[in-house]
């Protein structure tokens, strides 16, 4: 990807997050960048192509971070904390209007990117559950497919609940409570002991 193409994508993403996808035109992007529309069309066929590449870049960045977490985590509980940090950042920067507009006006991009993200998280949580059981941090009577489904369902529906919750809390305590609720529901005595030591260490 050329430097100028990436700069257009990054600046456009900022516009989308501030004003929504629907209201931003190619003229707006050109004015924001101080370049001509002809320059933009060197890299993007039309607005739909620009939207697709913007959203794909965000997804690819998240995917890279998630895969690095999966490779480097010390254990299953640490991995969930690291995953939670990335998901929380996504939620904190989340504009509900952008997701709605993407789904309504650019369904191909929405389905491709969000389905890919859902599959990525599903795969990671399934492997996390199996690894936690193997290492004795999670109970050995778990059904990993059920645990994975419950976790992913919460992540998927939280944006719809955000408006109600955000009136009382910001996203950090909401996500932290959801994380602890999940871990304490599946942890073995060994896992609970590790979790409490981890939380104590965080406070210190």
N, C-alpha and C positions, 0 to 999 in steps of 0.2 A: 504493500500500500504506500502510495506517495505521501510525502509530508503534508502537502496542501490538501489532499483528499482527507487525511486523518483530521486535520485542523477543521475542515468544514464539518465533518461528522461530530467532533467534540463541541463545536460552537452551536451546531444545530440541536444537539442533545440538551444543551443548557437552555436553549429557547423552548424546546418542547416541555421541559420540566417546569419552566416558569409560566408558560402561557398555554400549554396544551398543544397537541399535534394539529388539531383541526384548524386552529386560528393562524398557524404559521404558514406563510407562502414562500415560494422560492425567492420572490422579491425581498421578503423580510430577511432571509438568510443572506442574500447578496448585500443588503444594506448593513447588516450586522458585521459582515466580514470585510466590507469596503472593497468588494470585487464585483465583477459583472456576472449576470446570470449565465452568459456564455461560458465563463470559467467553470461555474458549477456544473453545467451540462457536459463539460469535458469528462467528468467523473461519474455523473449520475444521469440515468436516462430520463427520469421524471421524479416527482415528489415521492411516489410509492417506492421507487428504488432507493431514494435517500432515507426514507423511513426504515426500510428493510435493513439497510446497512448500519444505520444508527443502532437499532435494537439488537442486531446480530453482534455488533461490537461489544455491547454491554453484556450480552449472554456469554460470549467467548471469554471476556475478562473474568466473569464470575466462575465459569467452568474451570479456567486455569487455576484460580485461587482455591476452588474446592478440591481439585485433583491434587494440588500441592499439600493441602491439609490432610487428605486421605493418605498420602505417601509418608508424611513426616510425623503424624500424631503418635504420641507415646503409648496411648491406650484408647479404648473406646470412649471413655468418659471425657478425656481431654479432647478427643476429636469432636464430640458433640458440643463442647464449649466453643471450640474454634469455628465449627459450622454455624453455631448460633450467632457468633460475632459477625460473620459475613451476612447472614440472613437479616440480622438486626440493622446493619448498614443499608441493606436494600430497602427494608421497610421504612427506615427513617428518611430516606431520600425518595420514598414512594409518593407519586402523585396519582390518586385514584382516578382522576379524570383522564390521565394519559392511558392507563390500562383500558378504561372503558372505550375511549376513542380508537385505540389500536384494535380492539376486538370488533368494533362496529364497522370501521372504515377500511381496515387493513387486515381482514381475517386470515389471509394466507400467512402473513408475517406473524400474526398473533399465534396461530395454531402451531406453526413451525418452531418458533422460539420458546413459547411457554410450554409446549409439549416436551421439547428438548430439555428444558430446565427441570420439569417435573420428573422426567426419566432419570436425569442425573441425580437429583436428590433422592429419588426412590432407590436407585442402585446403591448410593452411599449409605443410606440408613439401613438397608437390608444387610449390607456387609458389616456395618458397624454393629448391628444387633448380633450377627453370627460371631463376630470377633469378641464382643463383650461376653457372650455365653461361653465361648471357648476359653477365655482367660479367667472365668469365674467372677467377673465384675457384674454380670447380669444373671438373673435366675435361669436355671437350666430347663424350666418348664414353659418358656416363652414360645409362642408361634411367631417367628420372625416376620412372616408376611402380614400378620395382623398388626404387629407393632409398627411395621413400616407404613401400612395403610393409615393407621391412626395418626402417626406423626405427620405424614405428608398431607393428610386432610386438614390438619390444624394450620399448617403453613399456607395451604391453598385458600382457606376460608378467612384467615386473619385479616387480609386487606378489606374484606367486606364488613368486618366487625370493627375496623380501626376507628371509624368516625365516632361510634358510641364510646369506645374506650378512651380515645384521645381527649375527650372532654375532662377526664379525671387524671390521666397519666400520660407521660410520653412513652415512646416505644421501648426504651431500655428496661423499665421494670415489668412491662407487659411480657416482653420476650423472655426475660429472666425467669419470671414465674412459670411460663409455659415450659421452659427448659427443665427447671427443677421438678415440676410436676411430672414430666416425662421420665426423667432419670429415676426419681424415687419410686415410680410405678413399676420399673423393670429391674432395678438394681438388686443384687444379692446382698447379704450382710457385709461381705467383703467390699462390694461396690459402694454401699452406703457409708461405710467407714472411710473409704477413699474420698468420697464426695464431701463429707464433713470436714476432713482435713484440708481439702482443696479450698473450700469456702472459708475456713479459718485462715488459711494462708493468704487468701485474697484480701481479707480484712486487715491483716497485719501489714 
